[in-house]
Amino acid sequence: MNRIGLALMAAAAAAMIAGDAFAGDPSRPFAPTGQKFYLGFDMLAPADLSCDADGPGVRVKQMRDIAGKPVLRLTGNARDAQITCWRPDGSRYVTDANREQFYNTAEPLRATVTFSRDRDAMTVVLTRGDDINDIVEVVPRSFRRVAAGTGTMDSSLSSLGGMNDGAKDAPRLSGD
């Protein structure tokens, strides 16, 4: 039985290499993904919200749930990914919830943003695996609105207590 499994694995590897050779692409070795992170939103989030991530070794898949809310799937080096979200009115958001917990190969880390239109810093609930009752951590103020065009300053001094240098110069965003 083990010989059949080994033969199938060898045949799959040969097919992958042959397919890459015919396509003109260099063959890439199989690399298992140890870090999986899903970013989703609660029902109060606007459907026109979009998200993306980038970083070294990060693979991103953008999806929508049944209600039209964005779902961002990060694999690879999810811990070092820079996650940004935006709305058509110019509001931009960042989060570093992907750096809060350790990663294991058995279960993905899922983050749900509790969206509130009148706040500049929102809470993220982290769960492990598919069980929504397995809350790992609640991270307050980890999904933050940033001033348009800067990417570093929060748009409200009162929400973060003015902790960012230069935050007093950040314009207040309107339209939410």
C-alpha positions in Angstrom: 0.0 0.0 0.0 2.9 2.4 0.8 4.4 1.8 -2.6 1.2 2.9 -4.3 1.2 6.1 -2.3 4.9 6.8 -3.1 4.3 6.1 -6.8 1.4 8.5 -6.8 3.4 11.2 -5.2 6.2 10.7 -7.6 3.8 10.8 -10.6 2.2 14.1 -9.2 5.6 15.7 -8.9 6.7 14.7 -12.4 3.4 16.0 -13.8 3.9 19.3 -12.0 7.5 19.7 -13.4 6.3 18.7 -16.9 3.4 21.1 -16.8 5.7 23.9 -15.7 8.2 23.0 -18.4 5.6 23.1 -21.2 4.2 26.4 -19.9 7.6 28.0 -19.9 7.6 28.6 -16.1 10.4 27.5 -13.8 9.4 24.6 -11.5 8.6 25.7 -8.0 9.0 23.2 -5.1 6.0 22.4 -3.0 6.1 24.5 0.1 3.5 23.8 2.8 1.8 26.9 4.2 2.2 27.2 8.0 0.4 30.5 8.5 -3.2 31.0 7.5 -5.1 34.1 8.5 -8.7 35.1 7.5 -10.0 38.6 8.0 -13.8 39.0 7.9 -16.4 41.5 9.1 -19.6 41.4 11.1 -23.0 42.2 9.7 -22.7 45.9 10.5 -19.8 46.5 8.1 -20.6 48.3 4.8 -20.6 46.1 1.7 -18.6 48.6 -0.3 -15.5 47.9 1.9 -12.5 46.3 0.1 -9.3 44.9 1.6 -5.9 43.8 0.4 -2.6 42.8 1.9 1.0 42.7 0.8 4.4 41.7 2.1 7.3 39.3 1.6 6.1 35.7 1.1 2.4 36.6 1.5 -0.3 35.0 -0.8 -3.6 36.8 -0.8 -7.1 35.8 -1.9 -9.9 38.3 -1.9 -13.4 37.0 -1.5 -16.9 38.1 -0.4 -19.2 36.3 2.0 -22.9 35.7 1.4 -23.8 39.2 2.6 -21.3 40.9 0.3 -18.8 41.7 3.1 -15.1 41.2 2.2 -13.1 38.2 3.3 -9.4 38.3 3.0 -7.4 35.1 3.1 -3.7 35.3 3.8 -1.3 32.4 3.5 2.4 32.1 3.6 4.1 34.8 5.8 0.8 36.1 7.2 2.4 37.5 10.4 4.4 40.1 8.4 1.5 41.1 6.0 0.5 44.8 5.8 -3.4 44.7 5.7 -5.3 47.7 4.4 -9.0 48.3 3.7 -10.7 51.2 2.0 -14.2 52.5 1.0 -15.1 54.5 -2.1 -15.6 57.6 0.0 -11.9 57.7 0.7 -11.9 56.2 4.2 -8.9 53.9 4.7 -8.3 51.4 7.5 -5.3 49.3 8.7 -5.0 46.4 11.1 -2.2 44.5 12.7 -4.4 41.8 14.2 -2.4 39.2 12.2 0.5 39.8 14.5 -1.3 39.2 17.8 -1.2 35.4 18.1 1.0 32.5 17.2 0.3 30.4 14.1 0.0 26.6 13.9 -0.3 24.3 10.9 -3.5 22.6 12.1 -5.9 25.5 12.2 -6.2 29.0 10.7 -6.4 32.1 12.7 -9.7 34.0 12.0 -10.3 37.6 12.7 -13.7 39.2 12.8 -13.9 43.0 12.8 -16.8 44.5 14.8 -17.4 47.4 12.5 -18.8 50.7 13.8 -19.3 53.6 11.5 -18.9 56.2 14.2 -15.6 55.0 15.6 -12.0 55.4 14.3 -10.7 52.3 16.2 -12.6 49.1 16.2 -12.3 45.7 18.0 -11.2 42.5 16.3 -12.2 39.1 17.7 -9.6 36.3 17.0 -10.7 32.7 16.9 -8.8 29.6 16.0 -10.2 27.0 13.5 -13.8 26.7 12.4 -15.3 26.8 15.9 -16.7 30.4 16.4 -16.9 29.7 20.1 -13.2 29.2 20.4 -12.3 32.8 21.0 -8.5 33.2 21.4 -8.3 36.9 22.0 -10.3 40.1 21.8 -8.1 42.9 20.5 -9.6 46.3 21.1 -8.7 49.2 18.8 -6.8 47.0 16.4 -8.8 48.0 13.2 -8.0 51.7 12.8 -9.1 54.4 10.4 -6.2 56.3 9.1 -6.1 59.8 7.5 -6.3 59.7 3.7 -2.9 59.8 2.0 -0.7 59.2 5.0 -1.1 55.6 6.2 0.4 56.4 9.6 -1.8 58.9 11.4 -5.1 58.2 13.0 -8.0 60.6 12.0 -9.1 61.2 15.6 -7.1 62.2 18.6 -9.8 61.2 21.0 -10.0 57.5 19.8 -6.3 56.7 20.5 -5.5 59.4 23.0 -3.1 61.2 20.6 -0.5 58.5 20.8 0.8 59.0 17.2 3.3 61.6 16.5 1.8 64.3 14.2 -1.8 63.0 14.8 -2.9 66.5 15.6 -2.3 67.4 12.0 -4.5 64.6 10.6 -7.7 65.8 9.0 -11.0 64.3 10.3 -12.6 62.2 7.6 -16.2 62.8 6.8 -18.8 60.8 5.0 -19.2 57.9 7.4 
